[in-house]
Amino acid sequence: MKTCHSDYGAIKSLWIKPASKAFLNQETLHAQWEELNYLNEPLYAEAVKEYEHFLSHFSRNEMDVNSFQPDDSVTIDAIYCRDAAIATDFGMIICNMGKGGRIHEPSAQVKHYQSAGIDILGRINSPGTLEGGDVAWLDENTLAVGHTYRTNEEGIRQLKGLLSPKGIEVITVELPHYKGPSDVFHLMSILSPVDRDLAVIYSPLMPIKFRNTLIDRGFDFVEVPEEEFESMGCNVLALSPRKCLMVAGNPITQSRLQAAGCEVLTYSGKEISIKGGGGPTCLTRPIYREI
């Protein structure tokens, strides 16, 4: 079955924004990185090389890969294209970003979706905020959404208003303050489903109620150790069930995934992931998956 309601099925179509189209050049990176709270200024030439390697993992598979084009209205953060929209079987839900520097990304994406003939189910409107990194499909009829500094109560209310009439259960996950409003801390910072019954998680920052909900739903866990959380050990993209793509440099998490029967692919993400706080799930906006 082909559906948008999965974060583990075999990816059949997705959207990306390559480093060359998001970062543009070194001058743009130099002008924006600090204000957008990157750890350091990315190096443009290295970022393009890293992205080519990252993208090679998709070109080897049978996927329809679509690319967002350069847009003067958005910043270098647009490389993390998952955040601006949510894919559903009823059409795209266009987000309203909680990070001020990203406010124009949803509108920039809408133009591409409409040109591609992709339906729009609805939009999250101010004062509601919602970012795609805060949502994850637990199964075809259940969507988890994190209440964070990027996704507020009004955004969640609007999300439920769009999906509840369609028979979709939306579970709210109350996330902690952690490093505060300026940090990138989404639900998918601590949760990456990689199969119907397997998820990569970081338990120290996961609410007990939600962790128990996952257990009750039959999930087993690949636990990310503390020393690999900041290096994005928990940000794992399922290309298909138990075939995973992650940032290189997280050997404990990688070995635990392999022990759970997963094939693990890696890419060097120093420039395109680590510095900007966005791993492989953030760098992609999957639309359809096969489950």
C-alpha positions in Angstrom: 0.0 0.0 0.0 1.3 3.5 -0.9 0.6 6.1 1.7 1.9 9.4 3.1 1.1 8.1 6.6 4.4 6.4 7.4 7.9 7.3 8.5 9.3 3.8 7.9 7.9 2.5 4.6 10.0 2.4 1.4 10.2 5.9 0.1 8.6 6.3 -3.3 8.6 10.1 -3.7 10.2 12.9 -1.8 11.3 16.5 -2.1 14.7 17.9 -1.2 16.5 21.2 -1.3 20.2 20.6 -2.2 22.9 22.5 -0.5 23.7 24.4 -3.8 20.1 25.7 -3.9 19.7 26.5 -0.2 23.2 27.8 0.7 23.8 29.4 -2.7 27.4 30.6 -1.9 29.8 31.3 0.9 28.8 34.9 1.1 25.2 33.9 1.9 26.3 31.5 4.5 28.6 34.1 6.1 25.7 36.6 6.2 23.1 34.3 7.8 24.6 31.5 9.9 25.1 33.4 13.1 21.6 34.9 13.2 20.1 31.5 12.5 21.9 30.0 15.5 24.2 27.6 13.5 27.1 26.2 15.6 29.6 27.5 13.1 29.6 28.9 9.5 29.3 26.0 7.0 31.8 25.8 4.3 30.0 26.0 0.9 32.2 23.8 -1.2 32.4 21.1 1.4 28.6 21.3 2.0 27.9 20.7 -1.7 30.2 17.7 -1.7 28.6 16.3 1.4 25.1 16.8 -0.1 26.1 15.0 -3.3 27.1 12.0 -1.2 23.9 12.3 0.9 21.8 12.3 -2.3 23.6 9.3 -3.8 21.8 7.1 -1.3 18.5 8.1 -2.9 19.5 7.9 -6.5 20.5 4.2 -6.0 16.9 3.4 -5.2 13.7 3.7 -7.2 12.5 7.0 -5.9 10.9 10.1 -7.5 13.2 12.8 -6.3 12.0 16.4 -6.7 13.9 19.5 -5.8 12.9 22.9 -4.4 14.5 25.7 -6.3 16.4 28.8 -5.0 14.1 31.4 -3.6 15.1 34.9 -2.4 12.4 34.9 0.3 13.9 32.1 2.4 17.2 31.6 4.3 19.8 28.9 4.3 17.6 27.0 6.8 15.4 26.0 3.8 17.8 23.1 3.3 15.8 21.4 6.2 12.8 21.1 4.0 10.8 18.6 6.2 9.8 21.4 8.5 7.6 23.5 6.3 4.9 21.0 5.5 3.3 17.7 6.5 2.4 15.0 4.0 -1.0 13.3 4.3 -3.1 11.1 2.0 -5.6 14.0 1.9 -3.1 16.6 0.8 -0.3 18.6 2.2 -0.7 20.5 5.5 1.3 23.8 5.1 3.0 24.7 8.3 3.5 28.1 10.1 7.1 28.1 11.3 7.9 28.7 15.0 11.4 30.0 14.1 11.1 33.6 12.9 13.9 33.3 10.3 12.0 30.5 8.5 8.6 32.2 8.2 8.5 32.3 4.4 9.5 28.7 3.8 5.9 27.3 3.8 4.7 29.7 1.1 7.8 29.0 -1.0 7.1 25.3 -0.9 3.4 25.7 -1.8 4.3 27.0 -5.2 6.2 23.8 -6.0 3.5 21.5 -4.7 0.8 23.2 -6.7 3.0 23.1 -9.8 3.4 19.4 -9.3 -0.3 18.9 -8.9 -0.1 18.0 -5.2 -3.3 18.8 -3.3 -3.2 21.1 -0.3 -5.4 20.0 2.6 -5.0 23.1 4.7 -2.7 25.6 6.4 -1.6 26.3 10.0 -2.4 30.0 10.5 -1.0 32.5 13.1 -1.0 32.6 16.1 -0.7 28.8 15.6 2.8 27.5 14.8 3.7 24.0 13.7 6.9 22.5 12.2 7.3 19.2 10.4 10.1 18.1 12.6 7.6 17.9 15.4 5.4 15.3 13.8 5.9 11.5 13.2 3.5 8.8 12.0 3.3 6.0 14.5 1.0 4.0 12.1 -1.3 4.8 9.2 -4.0 6.3 11.5 -1.9 7.9 14.3 0.2 11.0 14.2 2.3 12.1 17.1 3.0 15.8 17.5 5.4 17.5 19.9 4.4 20.5 21.9 7.6 22.5 21.7 8.9 26.0 21.3 8.5 25.6 17.5 5.0 24.0 17.7 2.4 25.6 20.0 -1.0 24.6 21.4 -2.9 26.6 18.8 -0.9 25.0 16.0 -1.7 21.5 17.4 -5.4 22.5 17.7 -5.5 23.4 14.1 -3.7 20.2 13.1 -6.3 18.2 15.0 -9.0 20.2 13.3 -7.7 19.1 9.9 -7.0 15.5 10.6 -9.5 14.4 13.3 -12.5 14.6 10.8 -10.5 12.3 8.5 -10.2 9.6 11.3 -6.6 10.3 12.2 -5.7 10.2 15.9 -3.3 13.0 16.8 -1.3 12.4 20.0 0.2 15.4 21.7 3.7 14.9 23.2 4.7 17.5 25.8 8.4 18.1 25.4 10.8 19.7 27.9 12.5 23.1 27.9 15.9 21.5 27.3 18.1 24.3 25.9 15.4 26.8 25.4 13.6 28.7 22.6 16.7 29.3 20.5 17.6 25.6 20.2 16.5 23.2 17.6 14.5 20.6 19.6 11.8 18.8 17.8 9.9 15.6 18.5 12.1 13.9 15.9 15.1 15.0 17.9 14.2 12.1 20.2 12.2 9.8 18.0 12.9 8.1 14.6 10.6 5.3 13.6 12.5 2.8 11.4 9.9 0.0 11.1 6.4 -0.7 12.1 7.6 -1.9 15.5 11.0 -0.4 15.9 12.1 3.2 16.8 15.3 5.0 17.6 14.8 7.0 20.7 16.6 9.1 23.3 14.9 8.2 26.5 16.4 10.9 28.8 14.4 13.6 27.1 11.3 11.5 26.3 8.1 11.9 28.4 7.3 8.8 30.4 3.7 8.8 29.1 4.7 8.9 25.5 7.4 6.3 26.0 4.8 4.0 27.5 2.4 4.7 24.7 5.1 3.5 22.2 5.6 0.3 24.3 1.8 -0.3 24.4 1.7 0.0 20.6 4.3 -2.7 20.3 7.5 -0.7 19.6 10.9 -2.0 20.5 13.7 0.6 21.0 17.1 1.3 19.8 18.4 3.5 22.6 20.8 6.3 21.7 23.6 6.9 24.3 24.1 10.3 25.8 27.4 10.8 24.0 25.8 10.4 20.6 22.7 12.6 21.1 24.3 15.9 20.2 26.0 14.3 17.1 22.5 13.4 15.9 22.5 9.7 16.7 18.7 9.8 17.1 18.1 11.5 13.8 17.7 8.4 11.6 15.9 8.3 8.2 14.3 5.1 7.2 14.7 4.6 3.4 12.6 1.5 3.8 11.8 -0.8 6.8 15.1 -1.3 8.7 17.2 0.3 6.0 18.5 3.4 7.6 20.5 6.5 6.7 22.2 8.5 9.5 25.0 10.9 10.1 28.4 9.3 10.4 30.2 9.3 13.7 27.6 7.6 15.9 29.1 4.0 16.1 27.2 2.9 19.2 23.8 3.8 17.8 24.9 2.3 14.4 25.9 -1.0 16.0 22.6 -1.1 18.0 20.6 -0.6 14.8 22.6 -3.4 13.1 22.0 -5.7 16.1 18.2 -5.0 15.7 18.5 -6.3 12.1 18.9 -2.9 10.3 21.0 -2.1 7.3 22.8 1.2 8.1 24.0 3.7 5.6 25.9 6.8 6.6 27.0 10.2 5.2 29.4 12.9 6.5 27.2 15.7 7.8 29.6 18.1 9.3 28.5 21.0 7.1 24.9 20.2 6.1 23.7 18.6 9.3 25.8 19.1 12.5 26.4 22.9 12.1 22.7 23.7 11.4 21.2 21.1 13.6 19.3 19.1 10.9 19.9 15.4 10.2 18.7 13.2 7.3 15.0 13.4 8.4 15.2 17.2 8.4 16.9 17.3 5.0 14.0 15.4 3.2 10.3 15.8 2.8 9.1 12.3 1.9 5.6 12.2 0.3 4.7 8.6 -0.5 6.0 5.5 1.0 5.2 1.8 0.4 4.2 -0.2 3.4 
